[in-house]
Amino acid sequence: MKLNLDSHTVDIPCPGCGKKVAKTIGWLKTHPKFDCACGQPIAVDLSQFKQGLAGAQKSMDSIDAALRKIGKR
């Protein structure tokens, strides 16, 4: 099962003012650099982000495999 979290919202803290900026994962994938309302540039490290998503997908695959085994008993 392919995990799709693109519509999930995450809060990105602004390094300038500390305010949390809510963005969807799908939006962040195409806009890793943006400005906070205070004017501070924010850059999301997509390599760490992609690692986290890959880890979540691996966990989901593991759960899916376990559920399939239960169904075969």
mmCIF file of the N, C-alpha and C atoms, coordinates in Angstrom:
data_MODEL
# 
_entry.id   MODEL 
# 
loop_
_atom_site.group_PDB 
_atom_site.id 
_atom_site.type_symbol 
_atom_site.label_atom_id 
_atom_site.label_alt_id 
_atom_site.label_comp_id 
_atom_site.label_asym_id 
_atom_site.label_entity_id 
_atom_site.label_seq_id 
_atom_site.pdbx_PDB_ins_code 
_atom_site.Cartn_x 
_atom_site.Cartn_y 
_atom_site.Cartn_z 
_atom_site.occupancy 
_atom_site.B_iso_or_equiv 
_atom_site.pdbx_formal_charge 
_atom_site.auth_seq_id 
_atom_site.auth_comp_id 
_atom_site.auth_asym_id 
_atom_site.auth_atom_id 
_atom_site.pdbx_PDB_model_num 
ATOM 1   N N  . MET A 1 1  ? 0.851  -1.175  0.000  1.00 0.00 ? 1  MET A N  1 
ATOM 2   C CA . MET A 1 1  ? 0.000  0.000   0.000  1.00 0.00 ? 1  MET A CA 1 
ATOM 3   C C  . MET A 1 1  ? 0.894  1.234   0.000  1.00 0.00 ? 1  MET A C  1 
ATOM 4   N N  . LYS A 1 2  ? 0.690  2.106   -0.971 1.00 0.00 ? 2  LYS A N  1 
ATOM 5   C CA . LYS A 1 2  ? 1.482  3.328   -1.083 1.00 0.00 ? 2  LYS A CA 1 
ATOM 6   C C  . LYS A 1 2  ? 0.931  4.374   -0.123 1.00 0.00 ? 2  LYS A C  1 
ATOM 7   N N  . LEU A 1 3  ? 1.802  4.845   0.736  1.00 0.00 ? 3  LEU A N  1 
ATOM 8   C CA . LEU A 1 3  ? 1.444  5.864   1.716  1.00 0.00 ? 3  LEU A CA 1 
ATOM 9   C C  . LEU A 1 3  ? 1.500  7.230   1.043  1.00 0.00 ? 3  LEU A C  1 
ATOM 10  N N  . ASN A 1 4  ? 0.395  7.985   1.083  1.00 0.00 ? 4  ASN A N  1 
ATOM 11  C CA . ASN A 1 4  ? 0.355  9.313   0.491  1.00 0.00 ? 4  ASN A CA 1 
ATOM 12  C C  . ASN A 1 4  ? -0.016 10.319  1.576  1.00 0.00 ? 4  ASN A C  1 
ATOM 13  N N  . LEU A 1 5  ? 0.971  11.084  1.983  1.00 0.00 ? 5  LEU A N  1 
ATOM 14  C CA . LEU A 1 5  ? 0.756  12.079  3.033  1.00 0.00 ? 5  LEU A CA 1 
ATOM 15  C C  . LEU A 1 5  ? 0.761  13.506  2.494  1.00 0.00 ? 5  LEU A C  1 
ATOM 16  N N  . ASP A 1 6  ? 0.654  13.659  1.176  1.00 0.00 ? 6  ASP A N  1 
ATOM 17  C CA . ASP A 1 6  ? 0.742  14.990  0.571  1.00 0.00 ? 6  ASP A CA 1 
ATOM 18  C C  . ASP A 1 6  ? -0.274 15.983  1.110  1.00 0.00 ? 6  ASP A C  1 
ATOM 19  N N  . SER A 1 7  ? -1.434 15.526  1.514  1.00 0.00 ? 7  SER A N  1 
ATOM 20  C CA . SER A 1 7  ? -2.456 16.457  2.012  1.00 0.00 ? 7  SER A CA 1 
ATOM 21  C C  . SER A 1 7  ? -2.342 16.693  3.523  1.00 0.00 ? 7  SER A C  1 
ATOM 22  N N  . HIS A 1 8  ? -1.410 15.990  4.167  1.00 0.00 ? 8  HIS A N  1 
ATOM 23  C CA . HIS A 1 8  ? -1.208 16.153  5.610  1.00 0.00 ? 8  HIS A CA 1 
ATOM 24  C C  . HIS A 1 8  ? -0.496 17.475  5.893  1.00 0.00 ? 8  HIS A C  1 
ATOM 25  N N  . THR A 1 9  ? -0.943 18.201  6.902  1.00 0.00 ? 9  THR A N  1 
ATOM 26  C CA . THR A 1 9  ? -0.359 19.489  7.264  1.00 0.00 ? 9  THR A CA 1 
ATOM 27  C C  . THR A 1 9  ? 0.668  19.322  8.378  1.00 0.00 ? 9  THR A C  1 
ATOM 28  N N  . VAL A 1 10 ? 1.794  20.011  8.217  1.00 0.00 ? 10 VAL A N  1 
ATOM 29  C CA . VAL A 1 10 ? 2.834  20.032  9.243  1.00 0.00 ? 10 VAL A CA 1 
ATOM 30  C C  . VAL A 1 10 ? 3.114  21.485  9.616  1.00 0.00 ? 10 VAL A C  1 
ATOM 31  N N  . ASP A 1 11 ? 3.539  21.693  10.853 1.00 0.00 ? 11 ASP A N  1 
ATOM 32  C CA . ASP A 1 11 ? 3.882  23.030  11.328 1.00 0.00 ? 11 ASP A CA 1 
ATOM 33  C C  . ASP A 1 11 ? 5.392  23.211  11.255 1.00 0.00 ? 11 ASP A C  1 
ATOM 34  N N  . ILE A 1 12 ? 5.825  24.220  10.514 1.00 0.00 ? 12 ILE A N  1 
ATOM 35  C CA . ILE A 1 12 ? 7.243  24.531  10.360 1.00 0.00 ? 12 ILE A CA 1 
ATOM 36  C C  . ILE A 1 12 ? 7.534  25.772  11.208 1.00 0.00 ? 12 ILE A C  1 
ATOM 37  N N  . PRO A 1 13 ? 8.433  25.658  12.199 1.00 0.00 ? 13 PRO A N  1 
ATOM 38  C CA . PRO A 1 13 ? 8.737  26.834  13.020 1.00 0.00 ? 13 PRO A CA 1 
ATOM 39  C C  . PRO A 1 13 ? 9.621  27.832  12.271 1.00 0.00 ? 13 PRO A C  1 
ATOM 40  N N  . CYS A 1 14 ? 9.294  29.092  12.399 1.00 0.00 ? 14 CYS A N  1 
ATOM 41  C CA . CYS A 1 14 ? 10.089 30.155  11.791 1.00 0.00 ? 14 CYS A CA 1 
ATOM 42  C C  . CYS A 1 14 ? 11.319 30.404  12.665 1.00 0.00 ? 14 CYS A C  1 
ATOM 43  N N  . PRO A 1 15 ? 12.507 30.397  12.070 1.00 0.00 ? 15 PRO A N  1 
ATOM 44  C CA . PRO A 1 15 ? 13.716 30.653  12.862 1.00 0.00 ? 15 PRO A CA 1 
ATOM 45  C C  . PRO A 1 15 ? 13.827 32.107  13.327 1.00 0.00 ? 15 PRO A C  1 
ATOM 46  N N  . GLY A 1 16 ? 13.049 32.986  12.716 1.00 0.00 ? 16 GLY A N  1 
ATOM 47  C CA . GLY A 1 16 ? 13.102 34.404  13.076 1.00 0.00 ? 16 GLY A CA 1 
ATOM 48  C C  . GLY A 1 16 ? 12.180 34.771  14.218 1.00 0.00 ? 16 GLY A C  1 
ATOM 49  N N  . CYS A 1 17 ? 10.885 34.531  14.019 1.00 0.00 ? 17 CYS A N  1 
ATOM 50  C CA . CYS A 1 17 ? 9.893  34.967  15.010 1.00 0.00 ? 17 CYS A CA 1 
ATOM 51  C C  . CYS A 1 17 ? 9.386  33.828  15.894 1.00 0.00 ? 17 CYS A C  1 
ATOM 52  N N  . GLY A 1 18 ? 9.664  32.576  15.495 1.00 0.00 ? 18 GLY A N  1 
ATOM 53  C CA . GLY A 1 18 ? 9.223  31.435  16.289 1.00 0.00 ? 18 GLY A CA 1 
ATOM 54  C C  . GLY A 1 18 ? 7.804  30.970  15.985 1.00 0.00 ? 18 GLY A C  1 
ATOM 55  N N  . LYS A 1 19 ? 7.083  31.744  15.195 1.00 0.00 ? 19 LYS A N  1 
ATOM 56  C CA . LYS A 1 19 ? 5.717  31.363  14.827 1.00 0.00 ? 19 LYS A CA 1 
ATOM 57  C C  . LYS A 1 19 ? 5.754  30.084  13.994 1.00 0.00 ? 19 LYS A C  1 
ATOM 58  N N  . LYS A 1 20 ? 4.765  29.216  14.161 1.00 0.00 ? 20 LYS A N  1 
ATOM 59  C CA . LYS A 1 20 ? 4.672  27.989  13.372 1.00 0.00 ? 20 LYS A CA 1 
ATOM 60  C C  . LYS A 1 20 ? 3.836  28.262  12.126 1.00 0.00 ? 20 LYS A C  1 
ATOM 61  N N  . VAL A 1 21 ? 4.399  27.891  10.985 1.00 0.00 ? 21 VAL A N  1 
ATOM 62  C CA . VAL A 1 21 ? 3.746  28.094  9.699  1.00 0.00 ? 21 VAL A CA 1 
ATOM 63  C C  . VAL A 1 21 ? 3.219  26.744  9.227  1.00 0.00 ? 21 VAL A C  1 
ATOM 64  N N  . ALA A 1 22 ? 1.918  26.627  9.008  1.00 0.00 ? 22 ALA A N  1 
ATOM 65  C CA . ALA A 1 22 ? 1.296  25.373  8.583  1.00 0.00 ? 22 ALA A CA 1 
ATOM 66  C C  . ALA A 1 22 ? 1.353  25.249  7.062  1.00 0.00 ? 22 ALA A C  1 
ATOM 67  N N  . LYS A 1 23 ? 1.928  24.136  6.605  1.00 0.00 ? 23 LYS A N  1 
ATOM 68  C CA . LYS A 1 23 ? 2.015  23.845  5.170  1.00 0.00 ? 23 LYS A CA 1 
ATOM 69  C C  . LYS A 1 23 ? 1.732  22.362  4.961  1.00 0.00 ? 23 LYS A C  1 
ATOM 70  N N  . THR A 1 24 ? 1.177  22.011  3.797  1.00 0.00 ? 24 THR A N  1 
ATOM 71  C CA . THR A 1 24 ? 0.963  20.594  3.503  1.00 0.00 ? 24 THR A CA 1 
ATOM 72  C C  . THR A 1 24 ? 2.273  19.985  3.000  1.00 0.00 ? 24 THR A C  1 
ATOM 73  N N  . ILE A 1 25 ? 2.407  18.688  3.178  1.00 0.00 ? 25 ILE A N  1 
ATOM 74  C CA . ILE A 1 25 ? 3.597  17.981  2.723  1.00 0.00 ? 25 ILE A CA 1 
ATOM 75  C C  . ILE A 1 25 ? 3.746  18.114  1.207  1.00 0.00 ? 25 ILE A C  1 
ATOM 76  N N  . GLY A 1 26 ? 2.653  17.994  0.499  1.00 0.00 ? 26 GLY A N  1 
ATOM 77  C CA . GLY A 1 26 ? 2.699  18.136  -0.958 1.00 0.00 ? 26 GLY A CA 1 
ATOM 78  C C  . GLY A 1 26 ? 3.212  19.501  -1.382 1.00 0.00 ? 26 GLY A C  1 
ATOM 79  N N  . TRP A 1 27 ? 2.785  20.551  -0.699 1.00 0.00 ? 27 TRP A N  1 
ATOM 80  C CA . TRP A 1 27 ? 3.232  21.901  -1.019 1.00 0.00 ? 27 TRP A CA 1 
ATOM 81  C C  . TRP A 1 27 ? 4.716  22.044  -0.722 1.00 0.00 ? 27 TRP A C  1 
ATOM 82  N N  . LEU A 1 28 ? 5.157  21.505  0.414  1.00 0.00 ? 28 LEU A N  1 
ATOM 83  C CA . LEU A 1 28 ? 6.572  21.605  0.792  1.00 0.00 ? 28 LEU A CA 1 
ATOM 84  C C  . LEU A 1 28 ? 7.490  20.882  -0.191 1.00 0.00 ? 28 LEU A C  1 
ATOM 85  N N  . LYS A 1 29 ? 6.998  19.801  -0.799 1.00 0.00 ? 29 LYS A N  1 
ATOM 86  C CA . LYS A 1 29 ? 7.809  19.064  -1.766 1.00 0.00 ? 29 LYS A CA 1 
ATOM 87  C C  . LYS A 1 29 ? 8.193  19.943  -2.953 1.00 0.00 ? 29 LYS A C  1 
ATOM 88  N N  . THR A 1 30 ? 7.336  20.869  -3.328 1.00 0.00 ? 30 THR A N  1 
ATOM 89  C CA . THR A 1 30 ? 7.606  21.736  -4.476 1.00 0.00 ? 30 THR A CA 1 
ATOM 90  C C  . THR A 1 30 ? 8.049  23.140  -4.070 1.00 0.00 ? 30 THR A C  1 
ATOM 91  N N  . HIS A 1 31 ? 7.924  23.467  -2.784 1.00 0.00 ? 31 HIS A N  1 
ATOM 92  C CA . HIS A 1 31 ? 8.313  24.792  -2.286 1.00 0.00 ? 31 HIS A CA 1 
ATOM 93  C C  . HIS A 1 31 ? 9.137  24.654  -1.001 1.00 0.00 ? 31 HIS A C  1 
ATOM 94  N N  . PRO A 1 32 ? 10.340 24.098  -1.088 1.00 0.00 ? 32 PRO A N  1 
ATOM 95  C CA . PRO A 1 32 ? 11.129 23.895  0.138  1.00 0.00 ? 32 PRO A CA 1 
ATOM 96  C C  . PRO A 1 32 ? 11.655 25.190  0.753  1.00 0.00 ? 32 PRO A C  1 
ATOM 97  N N  . LYS A 1 33 ? 11.629 26.269  -0.027 1.00 0.00 ? 33 LYS A N  1 
ATOM 98  C CA . LYS A 1 33 ? 12.054 27.578  0.479  1.00 0.00 ? 33 LYS A CA 1 
ATOM 99  C C  . LYS A 1 33 ? 10.894 28.555  0.335  1.00 0.00 ? 33 LYS A C  1 
ATOM 100 N N  . PHE A 1 34 ? 10.565 29.220  1.429  1.00 0.00 ? 34 PHE A N  1 
ATOM 101 C CA . PHE A 1 34 ? 9.482  30.195  1.423  1.00 0.00 ? 34 PHE A CA 1 
ATOM 102 C C  . PHE A 1 34 ? 9.728  31.202  2.538  1.00 0.00 ? 34 PHE A C  1 
ATOM 103 N N  . ASP A 1 35 ? 8.959  32.261  2.560  1.00 0.00 ? 35 ASP A N  1 
ATOM 104 C CA . ASP A 1 35 ? 9.103  33.291  3.580  1.00 0.00 ? 35 ASP A CA 1 
ATOM 105 C C  . ASP A 1 35 ? 7.963  33.227  4.579  1.00 0.00 ? 35 ASP A C  1 
ATOM 106 N N  . CYS A 1 36 ? 8.306  33.454  5.843  1.00 0.00 ? 36 CYS A N  1 
ATOM 107 C CA . CYS A 1 36 ? 7.304  33.574  6.905  1.00 0.00 ? 36 CYS A CA 1 
ATOM 108 C C  . CYS A 1 36 ? 6.623  34.939  6.729  1.00 0.00 ? 36 CYS A C  1 
ATOM 109 N N  . ALA A 1 37 ? 5.499  35.116  7.363  1.00 0.00 ? 37 ALA A N  1 
ATOM 110 C CA . ALA A 1 37 ? 4.799  36.400  7.311  1.00 0.00 ? 37 ALA A CA 1 
ATOM 111 C C  . ALA A 1 37 ? 5.661  37.531  7.870  1.00 0.00 ? 37 ALA A C  1 
ATOM 112 N N  . CYS A 1 38 ? 6.612  37.201  8.751  1.00 0.00 ? 38 CYS A N  1 
ATOM 113 C CA . CYS A 1 38 ? 7.500  38.216  9.323  1.00 0.00 ? 38 CYS A CA 1 
ATOM 114 C C  . CYS A 1 38 ? 8.609  38.618  8.360  1.00 0.00 ? 38 CYS A C  1 
ATOM 115 N N  . GLY A 1 39 ? 8.732  37.898  7.233  1.00 0.00 ? 39 GLY A N  1 
ATOM 116 C CA . GLY A 1 39 ? 9.755  38.202  6.243  1.00 0.00 ? 39 GLY A CA 1 
ATOM 117 C C  . GLY A 1 39 ? 10.977 37.299  6.314  1.00 0.00 ? 39 GLY A C  1 
ATOM 118 N N  . GLN A 1 40 ? 11.073 36.494  7.349  1.00 0.00 ? 40 GLN A N  1 
ATOM 119 C CA . GLN A 1 40 ? 12.217 35.581  7.523  1.00 0.00 ? 40 GLN A CA 1 
ATOM 120 C C  . GLN A 1 40 ? 12.134 34.443  6.504  1.00 0.00 ? 40 GLN A C  1 
ATOM 121 N N  . PRO A 1 41 ? 13.215 34.197  5.747  1.00 0.00 ? 41 PRO A N  1 
ATOM 122 C CA . PRO A 1 41 ? 13.215 33.044  4.844  1.00 0.00 ? 41 PRO A CA 1 
ATOM 123 C C  . PRO A 1 41 ? 13.266 31.736  5.647  1.00 0.00 ? 41 PRO A C  1 
ATOM 124 N N  . ILE A 1 42 ? 12.525 30.754  5.185  1.00 0.00 ? 42 ILE A N  1 
ATOM 125 C CA . ILE A 1 42 ? 12.499 29.430  5.803  1.00 0.00 ? 42 ILE A CA 1 
ATOM 126 C C  . ILE A 1 42 ? 12.891 28.424  4.729  1.00 0.00 ? 42 ILE A C  1 
ATOM 127 N N  . ALA A 1 43 ? 13.818 27.537  5.067  1.00 0.00 ? 43 ALA A N  1 
ATOM 128 C CA . ALA A 1 43 ? 14.250 26.491  4.133  1.00 0.00 ? 43 ALA A CA 1 
ATOM 129 C C  . ALA A 1 43 ? 14.057 25.138  4.806  1.00 0.00 ? 43 ALA A C  1 
ATOM 130 N N  . VAL A 1 44 ? 13.313 24.256  4.163  1.00 0.00 ? 44 VAL A N  1 
ATOM 131 C CA . VAL A 1 44 ? 13.067 22.907  4.670  1.00 0.00 ? 44 VAL A CA 1 
ATOM 132 C C  . VAL A 1 44 ? 14.073 21.970  4.019  1.00 0.00 ? 44 VAL A C  1 
ATOM 133 N N  . ASP A 1 45 ? 14.782 21.183  4.832  1.00 0.00 ? 45 ASP A N  1 
ATOM 134 C CA . ASP A 1 45 ? 15.754 20.217  4.317  1.00 0.00 ? 45 ASP A CA 1 
ATOM 135 C C  . ASP A 1 45 ? 14.989 19.007  3.795  1.00 0.00 ? 45 ASP A C  1 
ATOM 136 N N  . LEU A 1 46 ? 14.823 18.946  2.491  1.00 0.00 ? 46 LEU A N  1 
ATOM 137 C CA . LEU A 1 46 ? 14.034 17.871  1.887  1.00 0.00 ? 46 LEU A CA 1 
ATOM 138 C C  . LEU A 1 46 ? 14.683 16.503  2.025  1.00 0.00 ? 46 LEU A C  1 
ATOM 139 N N  . SER A 1 47 ? 16.009 16.434  2.192  1.00 0.00 ? 47 SER A N  1 
ATOM 140 C CA . SER A 1 47 ? 16.642 15.124  2.342  1.00 0.00 ? 47 SER A CA 1 
ATOM 141 C C  . SER A 1 47 ? 16.201 14.477  3.655  1.00 0.00 ? 47 SER A C  1 
ATOM 142 N N  . GLN A 1 48 ? 16.173 15.236  4.734  1.00 0.00 ? 48 GLN A N  1 
ATOM 143 C CA . GLN A 1 48 ? 15.691 14.704  6.014  1.00 0.00 ? 48 GLN A CA 1 
ATOM 144 C C  . GLN A 1 48 ? 14.202 14.398  5.932  1.00 0.00 ? 48 GLN A C  1 
ATOM 145 N N  . PHE A 1 49 ? 13.491 15.255  5.250  1.00 0.00 ? 49 PHE A N  1 
ATOM 146 C CA . PHE A 1 49 ? 12.049 15.094  5.086  1.00 0.00 ? 49 PHE A CA 1 
ATOM 147 C C  . PHE A 1 49 ? 11.743 13.791  4.339  1.00 0.00 ? 49 PHE A C  1 
ATOM 148 N N  . LYS A 1 50 ? 12.475 13.554  3.253  1.00 0.00 ? 50 LYS A N  1 
ATOM 149 C CA . LYS A 1 50 ? 12.272 12.349  2.447  1.00 0.00 ? 50 LYS A CA 1 
ATOM 150 C C  . LYS A 1 50 ? 12.666 11.097  3.223  1.00 0.00 ? 50 LYS A C  1 
ATOM 151 N N  . GLN A 1 51 ? 13.703 11.198  4.066  1.00 0.00 ? 51 GLN A N  1 
ATOM 152 C CA . GLN A 1 51 ? 14.096 10.064  4.904  1.00 0.00 ? 51 GLN A CA 1 
ATOM 153 C C  . GLN A 1 51 ? 12.960 9.703   5.861  1.00 0.00 ? 51 GLN A C  1 
ATOM 154 N N  . GLY A 1 52 ? 12.350 10.700  6.447  1.00 0.00 ? 52 GLY A N  1 
ATOM 155 C CA . GLY A 1 52 ? 11.232 10.461  7.365  1.00 0.00 ? 52 GLY A CA 1 
ATOM 156 C C  . GLY A 1 52 ? 10.054 9.823   6.659  1.00 0.00 ? 52 GLY A C  1 
ATOM 157 N N  . LEU A 1 53 ? 9.744  10.299  5.460  1.00 0.00 ? 53 LEU A N  1 
ATOM 158 C CA . LEU A 1 53 ? 8.646  9.718   4.685  1.00 0.00 ? 53 LEU A CA 1 
ATOM 159 C C  . LEU A 1 53 ? 8.962  8.284   4.274  1.00 0.00 ? 53 LEU A C  1 
ATOM 160 N N  . ALA A 1 54 ? 10.224 8.022   3.914  1.00 0.00 ? 54 ALA A N  1 
ATOM 161 C CA . ALA A 1 54 ? 10.624 6.662   3.545  1.00 0.00 ? 54 ALA A CA 1 
ATOM 162 C C  . ALA A 1 54 ? 10.496 5.728   4.744  1.00 0.00 ? 54 ALA A C  1 
ATOM 163 N N  . GLY A 1 55 ? 10.851 6.206   5.927  1.00 0.00 ? 55 GLY A N  1 
ATOM 164 C CA . GLY A 1 55 ? 10.706 5.410   7.140  1.00 0.00 ? 55 GLY A CA 1 
ATOM 165 C C  . GLY A 1 55 ? 9.244  5.110   7.439  1.00 0.00 ? 55 GLY A C  1 
ATOM 166 N N  . ALA A 1 56 ? 8.389  6.100   7.231  1.00 0.00 ? 56 ALA A N  1 
ATOM 167 C CA . ALA A 1 56 ? 6.955  5.895   7.447  1.00 0.00 ? 56 ALA A CA 1 
ATOM 168 C C  . ALA A 1 56 ? 6.409  4.876   6.447  1.00 0.00 ? 56 ALA A C  1 
ATOM 169 N N  . GLN A 1 57 ? 6.884  4.943   5.183  1.00 0.00 ? 57 GLN A N  1 
ATOM 170 C CA . GLN A 1 57 ? 6.433  3.985   4.165  1.00 0.00 ? 57 GLN A CA 1 
ATOM 171 C C  . GLN A 1 57 ? 6.886  2.574   4.516  1.00 0.00 ? 57 GLN A C  1 
ATOM 172 N N  . LYS A 1 58 ? 8.110  2.448   5.018  1.00 0.00 ? 58 LYS A N  1 
ATOM 173 C CA . LYS A 1 58 ? 8.626  1.132   5.407  1.00 0.00 ? 58 LYS A CA 1 
ATOM 174 C C  . LYS A 1 58 ? 7.778  0.541   6.536  1.00 0.00 ? 58 LYS A C  1 
ATOM 175 N N  . SER A 1 59 ? 7.411  1.363   7.499  1.00 0.00 ? 59 SER A N  1 
ATOM 176 C CA . SER A 1 59 ? 6.559  0.902   8.599  1.00 0.00 ? 59 SER A CA 1 
ATOM 177 C C  . SER A 1 59 ? 5.193  0.471   8.079  1.00 0.00 ? 59 SER A C  1 
ATOM 178 N N  . MET A 1 60 ? 4.641  1.250   7.148  1.00 0.00 ? 60 MET A N  1 
ATOM 179 C CA . MET A 1 60 ? 3.334  0.931   6.574  1.00 0.00 ? 60 MET A CA 1 
ATOM 180 C C  . MET A 1 60 ? 3.403  -0.385  5.801  1.00 0.00 ? 60 MET A C  1 
ATOM 181 N N  . ASP A 1 61 ? 4.495  -0.593  5.066  1.00 0.00 ? 61 ASP A N  1 
ATOM 182 C CA . ASP A 1 61 ? 4.671  -1.850  4.317  1.00 0.00 ? 61 ASP A CA 1 
ATOM 183 C C  . ASP A 1 61 ? 4.736  -3.040  5.271  1.00 0.00 ? 61 ASP A C  1 
ATOM 184 N N  . SER A 1 62 ? 5.392  -2.850  6.402  1.00 0.00 ? 62 SER A N  1 
ATOM 185 C CA . SER A 1 62 ? 5.515  -3.905  7.409  1.00 0.00 ? 62 SER A CA 1 
ATOM 186 C C  . SER A 1 62 ? 4.146  -4.263  7.998  1.00 0.00 ? 62 SER A C  1 
ATOM 187 N N  . ILE A 1 63 ? 3.359  -3.252  8.285  1.00 0.00 ? 63 ILE A N  1 
ATOM 188 C CA . ILE A 1 63 ? 2.012  -3.476  8.816  1.00 0.00 ? 63 ILE A CA 1 
ATOM 189 C C  . ILE A 1 63 ? 1.157  -4.184  7.772  1.00 0.00 ? 63 ILE A C  1 
ATOM 190 N N  . ASP A 1 64 ? 1.264  -3.741  6.528  1.00 0.00 ? 64 ASP A N  1 
ATOM 191 C CA . ASP A 1 64 ? 0.499  -4.343  5.439  1.00 0.00 ? 64 ASP A CA 1 
ATOM 192 C C  . ASP A 1 64 ? 0.855  -5.824  5.284  1.00 0.00 ? 64 ASP A C  1 
ATOM 193 N N  . ALA A 1 65 ? 2.144  -6.150  5.345  1.00 0.00 ? 65 ALA A N  1 
ATOM 194 C CA . ALA A 1 65 ? 2.588  -7.546  5.225  1.00 0.00 ? 65 ALA A CA 1 
ATOM 195 C C  . ALA A 1 65 ? 2.058  -8.390  6.384  1.00 0.00 ? 65 ALA A C  1 
ATOM 196 N N  . ALA A 1 66 ? 2.081  -7.829  7.586  1.00 0.00 ? 66 ALA A N  1 
ATOM 197 C CA . ALA A 1 66 ? 1.575  -8.554  8.759  1.00 0.00 ? 66 ALA A CA 1 
ATOM 198 C C  . ALA A 1 66 ? 0.071  -8.809  8.627  1.00 0.00 ? 66 ALA A C  1 
ATOM 199 N N  . LEU A 1 67 ? -0.665 -7.837  8.148  1.00 0.00 ? 67 LEU A N  1 
ATOM 200 C CA . LEU A 1 67 ? -2.122 -8.009  7.979  1.00 0.00 ? 67 LEU A CA 1 
ATOM 201 C C  . LEU A 1 67 ? -2.436 -9.048  6.904  1.00 0.00 ? 67 LEU A C  1 
ATOM 202 N N  . ARG A 1 68 ? -1.631 -9.106  5.877  1.00 0.00 ? 68 ARG A N  1 
ATOM 203 C CA . ARG A 1 68 ? -1.838 -10.107 4.817  1.00 0.00 ? 68 ARG A CA 1 
ATOM 204 C C  . ARG A 1 68 ? -1.610 -11.515 5.363  1.00 0.00 ? 68 ARG A C  1 
ATOM 205 N N  . LYS A 1 69 ? -0.636 -11.668 6.240  1.00 0.00 ? 69 LYS A N  1 
ATOM 206 C CA . LYS A 1 69 ? -0.356 -12.975 6.854  1.00 0.00 ? 69 LYS A CA 1 
ATOM 207 C C  . LYS A 1 69 ? -1.532 -13.422 7.716  1.00 0.00 ? 69 LYS A C  1 
ATOM 208 N N  . ILE A 1 70 ? -2.135 -12.485 8.435  1.00 0.00 ? 70 ILE A N  1 
ATOM 209 C CA . ILE A 1 70 ? -3.284 -12.807 9.286  1.00 0.00 ? 70 ILE A CA 1 
ATOM 210 C C  . ILE A 1 70 ? -4.430 -13.313 8.427  1.00 0.00 ? 70 ILE A C  1 
ATOM 211 N N  . GLY A 1 71 ? -4.641 -12.696 7.277  1.00 0.00 ? 71 GLY A N  1 
ATOM 212 C CA . GLY A 1 71 ? -5.728 -13.066 6.388  1.00 0.00 ? 71 GLY A CA 1 
ATOM 213 C C  . GLY A 1 71 ? -5.553 -14.442 5.759  1.00 0.00 ? 71 GLY A C  1 
ATOM 214 N N  . LYS A 1 72 ? -4.326 -14.961 5.749  1.00 0.00 ? 72 LYS A N  1 
ATOM 215 C CA . LYS A 1 72 ? -4.060 -16.257 5.122  1.00 0.00 ? 72 LYS A CA 1 
ATOM 216 C C  . LYS A 1 72 ? -4.152 -17.409 6.088  1.00 0.00 ? 72 LYS A C  1 
ATOM 217 N N  . ARG A 1 73 ? -4.364 -17.154 7.342  1.00 0.00 ? 73 ARG A N  1 
ATOM 218 C CA . ARG A 1 73 ? -4.424 -18.218 8.332  1.00 0.00 ? 73 ARG A CA 1 
ATOM 219 C C  . ARG A 1 73 ? -5.768 -18.869 8.368  1.00 0.00 ? 73 ARG A C  1 
# 
